[in-house]
Amino acid sequence: MLHLDNSGDLHRWSRAALGRGQTIAFVPTMGYLHEGHRSLMRIARERADQVVVSIFVNPLQFAAGEDLDTYPRDPEADLHICESEGVDLVFMPGDLYPSDFSTTVVVEGLTNGLCGATREGHFDGVATVVLKLFNLVRPTMAVFGQKDFQQLQVVRRMVRDLDLDIQIVGGPIVRDSDGVALSSRNAYLSSEERAQAAILNKSLIAADAQVRAGERDPEVLVEAVRQAVQAAPLARVDYVELVDAGSLEPVTGRLDRPALLALAVRFGQTRLIDNRVLGEEQLQA
Ligand code: AMP
């Protein structure tokens, strides 16, 4: 496995791989890798000749006061994980931005709601770094987790709007045995918070069961999840929303096609997100 920290070297490597007619699958991450990241690497490994993983805690996607400085890091363990998943190249740059960096990629509309409503500039930072990494890696395809559903849709929209010749693949959410979605940020949780975090997925499953039983009122579904989450003493709801899975606009009126139930909940300083598509089997897309 190659380990590069320099953009010039990566450019040369990708030019050579593409020159040999090889396909490249890319998995961008912020490191502190877990089974969720591994699942994306496996999807990439199955689909391309070369697998590239980037590990970069991107300052542009953290607002002032967020956890940029404390974001968990373990580069040694990350390299072992990549090696064990058969990754060909790990790109771990120290920095990606010159001091006079002055370009921002803004994907409008999709970024107004959900996490975009409270995380000022977050998706601009995501779109900017992803486009930059795409230009360095020059992947045939890139794999993103559905856990960050809004991010996945933002990337898809950017790729479509800017005619990037990259296939975007979404990987399913990987969960712990108690249903908690794996996240590098779970490392921040106390044992009490970690135990209570199980209510997120439980409440999404309960909403799914309500839809299966015939409930079609978005307000009833959202309110039930909000109540269930708020019953956990340490949980503070940031949002619970039922949105169209394509436009991410809130569902109004009766639920008549599959929709995304998405939530963000704080436990102390830690903000967790989760989501589930409802009505996939019961309703026509
Ligand atoms: P991060 O390192 O948190 O920026 O995540 C890197 C990639 O891994 C993103 O595409 C995430 O959506 C994805 N990811 C993070 N957690 C999970 C999970 N539990 N299941 C599937 N994908 C995940």
Residues whose N, C-alpha, C, O or C-beta is under 5 A from the ligand:
A	BS01	AMP	P28 T29 M30 G31 G36 H37 V143 F144 G145 Q146 K147 D148 G171 P172 I173 V174 A181 L182 S183
